[in-house]
Amino acid sequence: MPRSDEREREPVRVLTLDRIDPDLTGLVGGKAAGLAAAVRAGERVPPGFCVTTEAHRSGEVPRDEVAAAYEALGGGPVAVRSSATAEDLPDASFAGQQDTYLNVEGVDDLVGAVRRCWDSLRTDRAAAYRRDRGIDDRSVRMAVVVQRMVDPRAAGVLFTANPVTGTRGETVLDAVPGLGTAVVDGTAEPDRYLVRPDGSTDGPADGCLRPEEVAALHALGRRLQGLFGAPQDVEWAVDRDGTPWVLQSRAVTTLFPLPPARADGPGVYLEGGHMQGMLRPFTPLGFAALIEVSRDWFAAFTAGEGPGPESWMVNVGGRLYLDLTGLVRDRRTRDSLPGALALYGPGAGRAVRGLLRDPRFAPRPGRPLRAGAVLRGVRAAAPLLAGFAADAALALWNPARTRERVFGLGERARLGAKRTPEWVVTARDRLEYARHLQDPVMSGQMIAMLGPLYAGLVAAKLPEHLLSGVAEPSEVAVVLGGMPYNVTTGMDLELWRLAEGAREHRELLTRTPPEELAERHLAGDLPDIGLTGFLDRYGHRSAAEIDMGVPRWAENPAPVFSAIANYLRVDDPEQSPERRFGAAAERAVRMRDELVRRLARTSPLRARLTAFLLDRARELSGLREYPKFVWLYALAEVRRQMLSVGGELVALGRLDRAEDVVFLDFDEVGELLDGAELRALVAERRAEYRRELGRRRVPPLLLSDGTDLEAALPALPPAEGPDGELTGVAASPGTATGVARVVRDPAGASLAPGEILVAPTTDPGWTPLFMTAGGLVVETGSTVAHGPTVAREYGIPCVICVPGVTELVRDGQTVTVDGSAGTVRVEEPGESGESGESGEQEGTGSP
């Protein structure tokens, strides 16, 4: 092996696999480095050599050196595979992105195959893959691996974790006779074998692998996983003698991260962030702030009795999961879980019903909480609960006075959050102040708002029962359309009026990229359209706004400019958001009167009670958005204070950017102030966050072995209905037909009037898009989450819990959304009778 000083003097263009050291990944690429590690570990790897990145850098294949290495290999057929420096890494496999050539013979053909491998680095698919993962094209170099061909009796791919369900410990083997390329390129149906952690195997009795070969490949996969420290995707071949060979081994990069291990056995976790429209990962500091406020909130209710939030709030891949293990194992609660989880969508209830039959989650003796602790907690919470009841009764008696009181509490919270105490002087003071800054709002003003909030929610729900047999739930939902006193609706309508007043600047605001407009606004280089006042009132909001690590609109108003541009494209007066909102309110009033008339024919008393409740629902239910709106004042101030601490750490030379502080928790920031060096940790966390931002699916229910419970369920038979119809959960009544616009991030999104918004999830930061949407379709959610609630208030149809809809519906297709039936129909061209330029909406509330 050349010494490092010799390599500096003379570029190394060809290396045999057995001469590659662990620190040479930059020279030989990920694939060659992995094969070399397997060789060092004693695994059977076909002998070969690597044409290094130094050769690629010079742009000429070193023909003489390649020919000599090929001759030393014995000539004959070889496999030629790419080995880019960004390939086969723990977070980017690049599977299928570059080219492989098999059965290459002769020096001329070998040199040509090396050149074609180099060329594959610049294909559109490879460039797109790198772009999606934030890999700089300029940093990537291509090495090429050349190996002697194995004459296989069978070949294929194995995964040391189930790539569909995520279950660790399960080995999945796909095998075909002869070369394994048919498995990789999907041109043949392989024999599939599943080896469970206990060694039991499912697979075809007459498949191309013998039982002992399956066992040997399973053992090979476990050894490679141990060698590389992560689940592996292994290409293998079994020769005519039954000997398994490793052709390639790389990390499985698509697996969702594992929850933390429990000491008492396997655990089950429910993804809870989607209830707040939060499927994207939290920043580490954002999650830490959520834990802090939950701890304070819990203490306010229970006087600290029982386990704190750290015991049931779990960070998995930056997402908020709730630990349900104790409830599943408890005889008193387990049977009620499937029904309770129906709120999270039909898949959750079905998955938990299956879980209750799993012997690993059988009931256990003992109770999750001691009776004494429960009683002390109840005593501590009793005064609060009594206060809720009194506030709820007052709200039902005098809703106008209640609203005035609630809005006054919100103003107090706003002013309090902006007032930094005099004792906050040093960066250490600022850190401790920020850590507990949310407590006064959450345990003070927000608790005082809950009684009226719950009164409104109950008043909206009880009429469904009183009207049972007289009206459909979708008709009752119409009464909640055009809801007044909702701060989010008011914000969106105010933004619409701002856009209307800015029509003289239409060309500037619709043709300039939102990011450029944001920069010019912050620099004071835009006409005054009233945006400063709007941001004074609402600039503490954003998409993913419960993560204080995310920039607020006041810091980056690009999403606001995107919404303004959308509004300025509305030319049809009937599509005006104000008119649409007003029409929803008129339908609500007509439906309220119609339902009361229907009920009065058979039960005048129930009719009067229903009328009272529906009226109170309209006066109080709009308050449901307000407590969170108020909480965001504190969150935005936590962010401001922590960015200030970050700035001081930059001045001390301990961070590169003030924003780096959001990739640490409060304790770690304290360590930085004490002089710790955490740049490497920040870089690692930033890379993890970027990777998780690109994840398309987040398991709703997760086991501690990585199993995605819903993905592991047997497939249901297709729902009855016409071809092209997708079934979800009805969340806001009405029907609409329009062009689908698939949006995964509202920042910079454009939605023409009448288009159907198709999204993975939504929160109030998305709602400016609702004002021009013809309908809403969401992959996740609950009927009581923010997105569906606001959709009902805007009077647009909404269907939630449509798994994978952002993949199943293509951008630009015409779809029909039925928010009463919970269906989404993908229309064939010409089938709907619509041109696709705008949507057609029909509310169900017209008598």
Buried (B, 14 or more C-beta within 10 A) or exposed (E): EEEEEEBEEEBBBBBBBBBBBEEBBEBBBBBBBBBBBBBBBEBBBBBBBBBBBBBBEEEEBBEEBBBBBBEEBEBEEBBBBBBBBBBBBBEBBBBEBBBBBBEBEBBEBBBBBBBBBBEBBEEEEBBEBBEEBEBEEEEBBBBBBBBBBBEBBBBBBBBBBBBEBBBBBBBBBBBBBBBBBBBBEEEBEBBBBBBBEEEEBEBEEEBBBEEEBBBBBBEBBBBBBEBBEBBBBBBBBBBEEEEBBBBBBBBBBBBBBBBEEEEEEBBBBBBBBBBBBBBBBBBBBBBBBBBBBBBBBBBBBBEEBBBBBEEBBBBBBBBBBBBBBBBBBBEEBBEEBBEEBBBBBBBBBBBBBBBBEEEBBEEBEEEBEEEEEBEBBEEBBEEBEEBBEEBBEBBBEEBEEBBEBBBEBBEBBBEBBEEBEEEBEEBBBBBBBBBBBBBBBBBBBBBBBBBBBBBBBBBBBBBBEBBEEBBBBBBBBBBBBBBBBBBBBBBBBBBBBBBBEBEEBBEBBBEBEBBEBBBBBEEEEBEEBBBBEBBEEBBBBBBBBBBBBBBBBBBBBBBBBBBBBBBBBBEEEEBBBEEBBBBBBBBBBBBBBBBBEBBBEEEEEBBEBBBBBBBBBBBBBBBBBBBBBBBBBBBBBBBBBBBBBBBBBBEEEBBEEBBBBBBBBBEBBBBBBEEEEBEEBBEEBBBBBEBBEEBEBBBBBBBBBBBBBBBBBEEEEEEEEEEBBBBBBBBBBBBBBBBBBBBBBBBBBBBBBBBBBBBBBBBBBBBBBBBBBBBBBBBBBBBBBBBBBBBBBBBBBBBBBBBEBBEBBEEEBBBBBBBBBBBBBBBEEEBBEBEBEBBBBEBBBEE
